[in-house]
Amino acid sequence: MEERLIRVGSLVNTQGIRGEVRVISHTDFPEKRFARGSRLILVHPQLPRIELEVASARKHKNFYLLRFVGHPSINDVERYKGGELKIRETELESLPEGSNYIFELVGCRVETEDGEELGELVEVLQPGANDVYVVKPPKGKSILLPAIPECIKEVDVANKLVRVHLMEGLMD
């Protein structure tokens, strides 16, 4: 069985000529994932997997600017653009009880408290105050469900099931 890799960042561009790259973070723990000495796996469609060690990192606007050990020049990192930075599943942080990683939620069946099947959870949006679960029904438009206790009643990742209470106005 192939080890599972979890995306923590997208390498979108280079920055300057000294080997820095721009990374969009996809992790709740960027200070740990992008810390000096961290090891990340670059997965790129045109390259074999490469394990990289972070030499330095700094936040800049909506990006993280990373440099990797042994990559002192733009010429060393230019080909990495478009790649994904990942970690092994075994390196995930423990979450508080009742919390889940997004990758655990995507693919779950969503049904109401009465057992009515609504569809599949296909995406989790993070607009600000609370997450929003995007549910794709077998037919029709996607359903947006706020990830709040009044709406999300049960999350069972082991059985890939999310049970919800449809609050008034959610299906309009």
N, C-alpha and C positions, 0 to 999 in steps of 0.2 A: 504494500500500500504506500503510495507516494505521500510524503509529508505535506501537510497543508500550510500554505503561506497566506499571511494576512497583510493586505495593503495598508501602509501607514503614510504613504506620500506619493505624489505624482511629480516626476522630474520634468518641468515644462520648458526650461531654457537655461542658457548659461548666463553668467553675470560677470562682466569684466574679462580680463585676460589671465587672471591668476588661478583658474581652476574652480571658481565658485559656480554652483548651480542653483537655480531657483526651484524650490519645491513647494507645492501646495500640500498642506498637511491634511491627512485623513485620519488623524488619531486624536484621542482625548489626552494623550500623554506626550506632547511634542518635546517637552523639556527632557524627558527620559529617552525617547526614541532618537532624537537628533543630538544628544549630548556627545561631547568629545569621547571617543573610544567606543561608541556604540557600533554594532555591526548590523548592516542592512544588506538585503539581497536585492540586486537590481534585476528586474525581469523586463526584458525588452524584446519586441517581436523580431528584430534583426540580429540579436546578439545572444550568445549563450549566457546563462545565469552567471552573475558576477557577485561575489561577496565583497562589500566595501566597508572600510572603517572610517567613521566620521573623524576628521581632523579638527574641524571647527564648525560652529553653527551660530547664526544670529538671525533674529527676527527683523524683517524689513517689509513694511507695509503689510500686504496680505500673504506674504511668502516667508519661507525660511531660506536663508542662503547658507548652503553647506559646502564645505571643502572636504575632500577625501584624502586619506593617507596615500602617498605615492602618485598623486594626480595634481601636480603644481601648475599646470597650464590649461588654458582653454582647449588646446589640441588634445589633451588627455580625456576631457569630459564631453566634448561636442557631440560625439556619437551616442551619448547616453540620453539625449533629449527624446522625450516621448516614452521613456521607461517608467516603470512603477517601482517604488521602493517598498520592500516587504520584510516581514519578520516571520519566524517560525511560530506556529500556533502555540508551541510549548513556552514561548517567551511572553505570552499575554499577561497583563496585570490581572490580579484578582479584583473583581468588582464587588461592591456592596450587595448584600442580599436584595433580591428583587430587581436588580439591574442586569441588562443583557447587552452584549455587543450587537451592533447592527447586522453583521453577517449571520448571527444566529437567528435573527428575526426574519430576514428575507427568505422567502420560500415557504413560510408558515401558512397554513390554512387559516382563514378568518371566518368565524361564525358568531352569530348572536347568542345571547344567553338562552334563547329558546331552541338553539340548534340549527337555525337557518344559515345555510352556507352563503357567505358574501363574496368569497373569492380568495385570491392569493396575495399576501403582502409582498409587494415587489420593490418597495423603496422606502427609506425613512428620510424625510426632509428635516433639516435642522434650522428653521428660520429664526429662532431666538428664544422666546419665552418657554416653549415646549416643543418637543418633537411632533411630527405629523406622519402617521403611517399612511402610505399610499397602497390601496387595495384594488387589484384588478379583478373585476367580476368576469364570469364567463362571457357575458354580453354587456355592452354599454360602456358608459364613461367610468373612469376611475373614481373610487370613493376615498375621500380624505378624512382620516380620523385623528383627532387630537390625542396625543399620548398622555392623557391625564387620568387619574383614578376613577373619575365619574364615567369615563368612556371605556377604558381598557380594564376589564375585570379579571382576566387571567391570561398569563403567558406561560405556556408549557413548551419550552424549546425541545425537550426530549421527544415529545410527540408531534412537534411542528404544528402547534395549534395556538391561536390567539382567540380568546372569547371576549366579545365586546357588548356594551350596552349602547344601542343606537339612540343618542340624544336627539331631541326634537330639532329638525332643520338640517340634520347631517345628510339626509338622502335627497334633499330637494335639488 
